[in-house]
Amino acid sequence: MPNLSTTHPAATAPPSLKQKTQDDAIRNAANQLEASFLTEMLKSAGLGKSREGLGSGGEGEDQFSSFLIRAQAEQITEAGGIGLAESLYHSLKESSHD
C-alpha cells in the first residue's frame, strides 16, 4: 500500500510556476491600484455627474454612475493606462524579493 503521507512530486508546483503566479498577483494588484487611481481622477474631472432636466437619468443614473466610471478606468488600464501600473509592478516586485 502506498504511503499517503508523502507528497507526490506532481502535486507541488515547480518554482518557475510559483514565481509566475506571484508575478501575476503583483501585476493584478498594480493594475487594480492604477484603476482605483484613474477612477478617482475621472470622478474629479466631473465624469459621471448627473445632468439636470429632461433627459437626465435621475436617481438611477446617480446610483450607477460609479460602476460606469470604474469600468471605464479598468478599460483605460487594460489598454495600457498611464504607466502607473507598470511602475507599481516593478516597485512591488522588487520589494517582494527582499
ABEGO torsion letter per residue (X at the ends): XBBAABBBAAABBBAAAAAAAAAAAAAAAAAAAAAAAAAAAAAAAGBGBBBBEBGBAEAAAAAAAAAAAAAAAAAAAAAGEAGAAAAAAAAAAAAAAX
